Amino acid sequence: MRIALLLSLVAFIVSSAFVAPGADDVKKSPVAAAVESDRVLVIAHRGDSKVAPENTLPAFESAVNVGVDFVELDYYHSADDALVVFHDKSLDRCTDACQKWGGQKIPITKKSLADLRTLDAGTWFNAKFAGTKIPTLEEALEVIQPGSMTLIERKGGNAAACVELLKRKKLVPRVAVQAFDWKYLVDMHRLAPEIVLGALGDKQLTPARLAEIEASGARFVGWNHEDITKADIDALHAKGLKAWVYTVDDPKVANRLLDWGIDGLISNTPARMKEMVARHPRAAN
């Protein structure tokens, strides 16, 4: 009898140790805790992009030093399937690709990582950043994660590759991922349901679109600040979703959105936004 009891106890302990993480466990992740908090979050858009060239390591380092809640970045796949950090479809605006290779509207997805490494992604912004390179997503994560959290925006590529990288780096509970393509979010939620996801959008937030966002597994919504209304924010909150906006640099706009109950401000001027949030009456609550 005692042996049977002992065996039952051992079996219970072993089975308990291997229970799959549930919703309560997911909420304990650093990212989920931040997203679900009552604080207004400040997110640095493409890094500290008024101080250093957007989506580069210097911009990410500066954003981390500002003390933002998240550092946002964008990624594509290169021609040889490397995950590279860049915003535009073409390399023209933020590199010397046109001077180097000739032509215009040179797609980032048509160049290998080795080719992309030869480009200067800093001089267009300021000569002191000459020689700055297009980083890989892995390199960006290594700079951001020790001092902040990353908001990864998918511009192009499949969910599986991003999930594989995050799992390999053990960063699944420490980053958030957002996308305008809500089908991509569905794929990512299926592959790694513990990742905190955000649905990006603009124009009218209709009930049908809200239902689609809910079905995607998103836990926050990043909407164009010019299109969002107080009623939209209230509707998102009623569904248990957090309301974020992009891209807010105007103090008057920021104050209006704070009055309306916005939860996150994506900004090119994160230091100023942090000061504004700290001064707003909501900060005292």
N, C-alpha and C positions, 0 to 999 in steps of 0.2 A: 504493500500500500504506500509506504513512504517512498519507495523507488519510483512508483508510477507518478506520485505527486511531484517528485523532484524532476522527472522527465518532462512533465507537463509545464512546470515552471520554466525550465530551460527552453522548451519549444516556444513559449510565449515571448520570452526575452529576445530570442533570435528573430522571431517573426516581426516583432515590434521594431527591431533595429533596421529592418529592410522595407519598411512601409514607404511607398512613393510619396514625395512631397506633395502636400495638398495646398489649398488656397491660403491657409493660414501661414504656411511656411514661405510661400511666395511673397507675402506681404512683409516678411521680415527682411527681405533683401534691401540693400542700401538704396537702390533706385526706387523700388516700390514705396519704401518709407518716405522718401523725399516727395515723390509724386502725390502720394495720398495724404501728405501733411496739410495743415491749414496755412502754411507759409506761402507767400507769393514768390515764385521761383524766377530767377534771372538767368537767361540762357544766352551765351555769347555766340552770335551768328557768324559762322565760318571762322570761329576764333575771335580774337580782339581785332576785328577787321578794319578799324579806323587807325590802328596803331602799327599794324604789320600786314603784309600781303595775305589776303584771305586764303584759308584752307592750307596754310603752311605751318611748319613746326614753330617758327617764331610767333605767329599769331596765336597758336595754341598755348605756348609757354606764357605769353602775356595774359591771356584769359585766365589761366590757372592762377597766376599771381594776383589778378584782380579779386579772386575768390568767388567766382560765379558758381551757381549750382550745377550747371551743365555747360559743356563746350560742344556746340553743334558743328558738324562737318557733313560733307557730301561725298559719295563715292560712286565710281563706275568700275567696270572691268576693262582692263587693257586688252589689246589684241591677243595676248598670250594668257589671259584670264587672271592677271594679278589684280587685286582690289586696290585701286588708287584713289586718292583724295583729290577731288576737283569738282567744281560746280557746273561749269558750262559744258555743253556737248562738244564745242569746238575749242581748240587750244589757242585761238587767235588773241583773245582779250588779255589773258593773264600769263602768257609766255612769249618767248621769242620764236615760236614755231614758224611763223610766216617768213621772218627774215632768214631763218635757218634753212628751211626746206622750200620756200617759195609757195605761192598760191594763197588761198584763203579758205576759211571754214574747214579747217583740218580737224577731223573727228578724233577725239581722244581714244575712242574704242578701236581705231584702226592702227594704232601705234603700240609696239611692244613696250614692256617696262624698260628694257634697255634703251630704247629710243627716247622714251619720256625722261629718263635720267639725264639725258644730255641737254635738256632745256633749262633755261633760266626762268624761274617763276617768281622772281623778286624785283628785278629792275623796273618793270612797268609801274610798280608802286612807289619805289624810291631807290635811288642808286645805292644806298647803304645796304640794301638787301640783295645786291647783285650776287648771283650764284646760288640763290635759294632754290631748292629742288621741289618737284611735286612729290609728296610723301606717299608711301603705301598706307593703307588703313592700319596695318599692324604697327608701323612706326608711329603713327598719330596716337594710337591707343597707349603705346609705351610712354609717350610724353604726357598725355592728359591724365591717365588713370591714377598715377601716384598722388595727385593733388586735387582731383576733381572727378567728375563723371562725364561720360561721352554721350551725346545725343547724335546717333548715326542716322543720316538721311540717305535713303537709297535713291539714286538718280537713274542707275541702270544696273542690271545684273540680277541673278537669281538669289532666292532666300537661302538655299542650301549652302552656298559658298560662304556667306556671311555667318551663318550659324556654325559652320565648321570651324571658322577662325575664332569665333567667340568661345566655343567649347574648348578648343585647343589652348587658348590663352586663359581659360577659367574665368571668363568675364561675363558669362550669361547673366548673373544677378547684379552686375555692376555697370551696365549700359542700358540705354533706351534706344529704340529704333523707330523711325517714323518714315512715312512714304505717302506720296500722292496716289500711288497705285494701291488700292485697298485689297486687290487680289494677292499682291505680294505679302501684305500683312496676314492674310488668311494662311498662306503657305508657311510663313514664319511661325505663326501661332501653332500650326499643326506640327511643325518640326521641333519647336522649343516653346511650349505654352507658358513657361516661366518668364520669358523675356517680356519686359514692359514695352508695349507698342503704342504708337501715336498715329492717328489718321490726319493727314494734311488735306486742306481744301480751301475753296474760296467761293464767292458768289452766295447764293441762297442756301441756307442750311434747312432743307425741307425735311418733313417727317420721314420720307422715303430714304433720304440720304442718312439721316440719323439712325434708322433701322439697319442700314448697310454697315455703318460704322460699328454699331453694337455687334453685328454678326462677324466682323473682322477680328474680334479679340482685342481691339484697341482699348486703352484705359485713359488716354487723354486725346484731345483734339486740338490740332494746331491750325487756326483759321486766319485768313487774311484780315488784318485789323480794320481795313476799310470796309469790309463786308459784314463783320459780326455786329450783332445788336445785344442789348441787355437781355432781351427775350431769348436769344440764342443761348446766352450763357446760362440763364435760368433753366432752359430746356436740357442742356447738357448736364447740369448739376442734378436735375430731377432723374436722369438716367444713371447717375453715379459716375459720370465722366468728368474729368478735369478739363477746363477751358484755357488753352494757351493761344497766343496770337503772334503773328510775324508781320512785318519786321518793324518794331516800334523804336523810333529815335526821338520823336517829338515829345517833350515833357507834357504838353497840354493833352495830347492823345493818351499818353500813359496814365495821367491822373484820371481822365474820364474812364478809362478801362478799369483802373483800380477801384473807382467808385462803383462800377458796375459788378464787381466781384470776380474779375479775371484772376486766374491761378498762376499763369506763367507769361513772362514777357521775353520774347526772342528779340535781341537788339544788337545793332552794330556798335552801340556805345554802352557796353555793359557796366562800366564803372559808374556812369551817370545814372543808369537805371537802378543800380543798387542803392545809390544815395536817395533817389526818389522813393523807392519802396520803403526804405528805412524811415523816411519822414512822413509817410502817409499814415493817417489814423489807424488803418488796419494793422500796422506793425505793432501797435500797443496792445492789441487783443491777444 
